[in-house]
Amino acid sequence: MTAAFDTVLQNALLLPVEDRSRIASRLIESVDAADDAELSPAWCAEIDRRIEAVRSGASRRIPHADVMTEARQLLAQL
């Protein structure tokens, strides 16, 4: 970490919760935007394909709770 990072972090932690929350949201948005810019055309096509599969009903969706239950059962068998 740099000195600038430490200074910004220390100052940010002194702010009220609402301000810290807004700063955190903006920082996450900036990281997400940078991540989106780095997606290759192949990944964009795959994302579009998967979205269409869900919309058309061709993709089988499994509730999160069911996935976690099955994962825990599989891990317990190890």
Distance bins in CASP14 RR format, pairs under 12 A and 6 or more apart:
PFRMAT RR
TARGET T0000
AUTHOR 0000-0000-0000
RMODE 2
METHOD distances of the structure
MODEL  1
1 7 0 0 0 0 0 1 0 0 0 0 0
1 8 0 0 0 0 0 1 0 0 0 0 0
1 9 0 0 0 0 1 0 0 0 0 0 0
1 10 0 0 0 0 0 1 0 0 0 0 0
2 8 0 0 0 0 1 0 0 0 0 0 0
2 9 0 0 0 0 0 1 0 0 0 0 0
3 9 0 0 0 0 0 1 0 0 0 0 0
3 10 0 0 0 0 0 1 0 0 0 0 0
4 10 0 0 0 0 0 1 0 0 0 0 0
4 11 0 0 0 0 0 1 0 0 0 0 0
5 11 0 0 0 0 0 1 0 0 0 0 0
5 12 0 0 0 0 0 1 0 0 0 0 0
5 27 0 0 0 0 0 1 0 0 0 0 0
6 12 0 0 0 0 0 1 0 0 0 0 0
6 13 0 0 0 0 0 1 0 0 0 0 0
7 13 0 0 0 0 0 1 0 0 0 0 0
7 14 0 0 0 0 0 1 0 0 0 0 0
8 14 0 0 0 0 0 1 0 0 0 0 0
8 15 0 0 0 0 0 1 0 0 0 0 0
8 20 0 0 0 0 0 1 0 0 0 0 0
8 23 0 0 0 0 1 0 0 0 0 0 0
8 27 0 0 0 0 0 1 0 0 0 0 0
9 15 0 0 0 0 0 1 0 0 0 0 0
9 20 0 0 0 0 0 1 0 0 0 0 0
9 23 0 0 0 0 0 1 0 0 0 0 0
9 24 0 0 0 0 0 1 0 0 0 0 0
9 27 0 0 0 0 0 1 0 0 0 0 0
11 19 0 0 0 0 0 1 0 0 0 0 0
11 20 0 0 0 0 0 1 0 0 0 0 0
11 23 0 0 0 0 0 1 0 0 0 0 0
12 19 0 0 0 0 1 0 0 0 0 0 0
12 20 1 0 0 1 0 0 0 0 0 0 0
12 21 0 0 0 0 0 1 0 0 0 0 0
12 22 0 0 0 0 0 1 0 0 0 0 0
12 23 1 0 1 0 0 0 0 0 0 0 0
12 24 0 0 0 0 1 0 0 0 0 0 0
12 26 0 0 0 0 0 1 0 0 0 0 0
12 27 0 0 0 0 1 0 0 0 0 0 0
13 19 0 0 0 0 0 1 0 0 0 0 0
13 20 1 0 0 1 0 0 0 0 0 0 0
13 23 0 0 0 0 0 1 0 0 0 0 0
13 24 0 0 0 0 0 1 0 0 0 0 0
14 20 0 0 0 0 1 0 0 0 0 0 0
14 23 0 0 0 0 0 1 0 0 0 0 0
15 21 0 0 0 0 1 0 0 0 0 0 0
15 22 0 0 0 0 1 0 0 0 0 0 0
15 23 1 0 0 1 0 0 0 0 0 0 0
15 24 0 0 0 0 0 1 0 0 0 0 0
16 22 0 0 0 0 1 0 0 0 0 0 0
16 23 0 0 0 0 0 1 0 0 0 0 0
17 23 0 0 0 0 0 1 0 0 0 0 0
17 24 0 0 0 0 0 1 0 0 0 0 0
18 24 0 0 0 0 0 1 0 0 0 0 0
18 25 0 0 0 0 0 1 0 0 0 0 0
19 25 0 0 0 0 0 1 0 0 0 0 0
19 26 0 0 0 0 0 1 0 0 0 0 0
20 26 0 0 0 0 0 1 0 0 0 0 0
20 27 0 0 0 0 0 1 0 0 0 0 0
21 27 0 0 0 0 0 1 0 0 0 0 0
21 28 0 0 0 0 0 1 0 0 0 0 0
22 28 0 0 0 0 0 1 0 0 0 0 0
22 29 0 0 0 0 0 1 0 0 0 0 0
23 29 0 0 0 0 0 1 0 0 0 0 0
23 30 0 0 0 0 0 1 0 0 0 0 0
24 30 0 0 0 0 0 1 0 0 0 0 0
24 31 0 0 0 0 0 1 0 0 0 0 0
25 31 0 0 0 0 0 1 0 0 0 0 0
25 32 0 0 0 0 0 1 0 0 0 0 0
26 32 0 0 0 0 0 1 0 0 0 0 0
26 33 0 0 0 0 0 1 0 0 0 0 0
27 33 0 0 0 0 0 1 0 0 0 0 0
27 34 0 0 0 0 0 1 0 0 0 0 0
28 34 0 0 0 0 0 1 0 0 0 0 0
28 35 0 0 0 0 0 1 0 0 0 0 0
29 35 0 0 0 0 0 1 0 0 0 0 0
29 36 0 0 0 0 0 1 0 0 0 0 0
30 36 0 0 0 0 0 1 0 0 0 0 0
30 37 0 0 0 0 0 1 0 0 0 0 0
31 37 0 0 0 0 0 1 0 0 0 0 0
31 38 0 0 0 0 0 1 0 0 0 0 0
32 38 0 0 0 0 0 1 0 0 0 0 0
32 39 0 0 0 0 0 1 0 0 0 0 0
33 39 0 0 0 0 0 1 0 0 0 0 0
35 43 0 0 0 0 0 1 0 0 0 0 0
36 43 0 0 0 0 0 1 0 0 0 0 0
36 44 0 0 0 0 1 0 0 0 0 0 0
36 47 0 0 0 0 0 1 0 0 0 0 0
37 43 0 0 0 0 0 1 0 0 0 0 0
37 44 0 0 0 0 0 1 0 0 0 0 0
38 44 0 0 0 0 0 1 0 0 0 0 0
39 45 0 0 0 0 1 0 0 0 0 0 0
39 46 0 0 0 0 1 0 0 0 0 0 0
39 47 1 0 0 1 0 0 0 0 0 0 0
39 48 0 0 0 0 0 1 0 0 0 0 0
40 46 0 0 0 0 1 0 0 0 0 0 0
40 47 0 0 0 0 0 1 0 0 0 0 0
41 47 0 0 0 0 0 1 0 0 0 0 0
41 48 0 0 0 0 0 1 0 0 0 0 0
42 48 0 0 0 0 0 1 0 0 0 0 0
42 49 0 0 0 0 0 1 0 0 0 0 0
43 49 0 0 0 0 0 1 0 0 0 0 0
43 50 0 0 0 0 0 1 0 0 0 0 0
44 50 0 0 0 0 0 1 0 0 0 0 0
44 51 0 0 0 0 0 1 0 0 0 0 0
45 51 0 0 0 0 0 1 0 0 0 0 0
45 52 0 0 0 0 0 1 0 0 0 0 0
46 52 0 0 0 0 0 1 0 0 0 0 0
46 53 0 0 0 0 0 1 0 0 0 0 0
47 53 0 0 0 0 0 1 0 0 0 0 0
47 54 0 0 0 0 0 1 0 0 0 0 0
48 54 0 0 0 0 0 1 0 0 0 0 0
48 55 0 0 0 0 0 1 0 0 0 0 0
49 55 0 0 0 0 0 1 0 0 0 0 0
49 56 0 0 0 0 0 1 0 0 0 0 0
49 58 0 0 0 0 1 0 0 0 0 0 0
49 59 0 0 0 0 1 0 0 0 0 0 0
50 56 0 0 0 0 0 1 0 0 0 0 0
50 57 0 0 0 0 0 1 0 0 0 0 0
50 58 0 0 0 0 1 0 0 0 0 0 0
50 59 1 0 0 1 0 0 0 0 0 0 0
50 61 0 0 0 0 0 1 0 0 0 0 0
51 57 0 0 0 0 0 1 0 0 0 0 0
51 58 0 0 0 0 0 1 0 0 0 0 0
51 59 0 0 0 0 1 0 0 0 0 0 0
52 58 1 0 0 1 0 0 0 0 0 0 0
52 59 0 0 0 0 1 0 0 0 0 0 0
53 59 1 1 0 0 0 0 0 0 0 0 0
53 60 0 0 0 0 1 0 0 0 0 0 0
53 61 0 0 0 0 1 0 0 0 0 0 0
54 60 0 0 0 0 1 0 0 0 0 0 0
54 61 1 0 0 1 0 0 0 0 0 0 0
54 62 0 0 0 0 0 1 0 0 0 0 0
55 61 0 0 0 0 0 1 0 0 0 0 0
60 66 0 0 0 0 0 1 0 0 0 0 0
60 67 0 0 0 0 0 1 0 0 0 0 0
61 67 0 0 0 0 0 1 0 0 0 0 0
62 68 0 0 0 0 0 1 0 0 0 0 0
62 69 0 0 0 0 0 1 0 0 0 0 0
62 70 0 0 0 0 1 0 0 0 0 0 0
62 71 0 0 0 0 0 1 0 0 0 0 0
63 69 0 0 0 0 1 0 0 0 0 0 0
63 70 0 0 0 0 0 1 0 0 0 0 0
64 70 0 0 0 0 0 1 0 0 0 0 0
64 71 0 0 0 0 0 1 0 0 0 0 0
65 71 0 0 0 0 0 1 0 0 0 0 0
65 72 0 0 0 0 0 1 0 0 0 0 0
66 72 0 0 0 0 0 1 0 0 0 0 0
66 73 0 0 0 0 0 1 0 0 0 0 0
67 73 0 0 0 0 0 1 0 0 0 0 0
67 74 0 0 0 0 0 1 0 0 0 0 0
68 74 0 0 0 0 0 1 0 0 0 0 0
68 75 0 0 0 0 0 1 0 0 0 0 0
69 75 0 0 0 0 0 1 0 0 0 0 0
69 76 0 0 0 0 0 1 0 0 0 0 0
70 76 0 0 0 0 0 1 0 0 0 0 0
70 77 0 0 0 0 0 1 0 0 0 0 0
71 77 0 0 0 0 0 1 0 0 0 0 0
71 78 0 0 0 0 0 1 0 0 0 0 0
72 78 0 0 0 0 0 1 0 0 0 0 0
END
